[in-house]
Amino acid sequence: MNNYTNEQLRPLSPWAYFGLQILFSIPIVGFIFLIVFSISSANINRRNFARSYWCVLIIVLIIFAIVAAVGAASGLLDGIKTWLSSITGA
């Protein structure tokens, strides 16, 4: 069983979550804080929020990659259609 202190188990206020979201959204500094908070054990709730932010970030990156791949494939197919129509003279 873990022996947590009161500070480690202290709940975060809604404003703390709001502030952390803004902090994590800052490009370089936010990324560093995200890494630090996700491995830190100073506050369990803050650590879990940082880890959930990682999960959302990964899901967004996967969706972006899928949309980019579909868009690239669509553009590629249009290019192939144009090339084939120029070859056949249609």
C-alpha positions in Angstrom: 0.0 0.0 0.0 1.3 3.5 -0.9 1.8 5.9 1.9 0.7 9.2 0.4 0.9 12.5 2.2 -1.9 15.0 2.3 -0.2 17.2 -0.3 0.1 14.3 -2.7 -3.6 13.6 -2.5 -4.9 17.2 -2.4 -7.5 17.7 -5.1 -7.1 20.3 -7.8 -9.6 23.1 -8.2 -11.3 23.6 -11.5 -9.2 26.8 -12.0 -6.1 24.6 -11.6 -7.2 22.3 -14.4 -8.0 25.4 -16.5 -4.5 26.8 -15.8 -2.8 23.6 -16.5 -4.5 23.3 -19.9 -3.3 26.8 -20.8 0.2 26.0 -19.5 0.3 22.7 -21.5 -0.8 24.6 -24.6 2.3 26.8 -24.7 4.6 25.3 -27.4 8.0 24.6 -25.8 7.5 25.5 -22.1 4.2 23.6 -21.9 5.8 20.5 -23.4 8.5 20.6 -20.7 6.0 21.1 -17.9 3.9 18.3 -19.4 6.8 15.9 -19.2 7.8 17.0 -15.7 4.2 16.8 -14.3 3.5 13.4 -15.9 6.5 11.8 -14.1 6.3 13.8 -10.9 4.7 12.4 -7.7 4.3 15.7 -5.9 0.5 15.6 -6.6 -1.2 12.5 -7.8 -4.1 14.4 -9.4 -1.9 16.7 -11.3 0.2 13.8 -12.5 -2.9 11.9 -13.7 -4.2 15.0 -15.5 -0.8 15.4 -17.3 -1.0 11.8 -18.4 -4.5 12.2 -19.6 -3.4 15.3 -21.6 -0.7 13.0 -23.2 -3.5 10.6 -24.2 -5.5 13.3 -25.8 -2.5 14.7 -27.6 -1.7 11.2 -29.0 -5.3 10.7 -30.2 -5.3 14.1 -31.9 -2.0 13.4 -33.6 -3.3 10.0 -34.9 -6.5 11.7 -36.2 -4.4 14.4 -37.9 -2.2 11.8 -39.5 -5.2 9.9 -40.8 -6.8 13.1 -42.2 -3.5 14.0 -43.8 -3.0 10.6 -45.4 -6.6 10.6 -46.8 -6.0 14.2 -48.1 -2.7 13.1 -49.7 -4.3 10.0 -51.2 -7.2 12.1 -52.6 -4.7 14.6 -54.2 -2.7 11.7 -55.5 -5.8 10.1 -57.1 -6.7 13.4 -58.7 -3.2 13.7 -60.1 -3.4 10.1 -61.5 -6.7 10.9 -63.1 -5.3 14.0 -64.7 -2.2 12.1 -65.9 -4.3 9.3 -67.4 -6.6 11.7 -69.2 -3.7 13.5 -70.7 -2.2 10.2 -71.9 -5.4 8.9 -73.4 -6.4 12.3 -74.9 -9.8 12.2 -73.3 
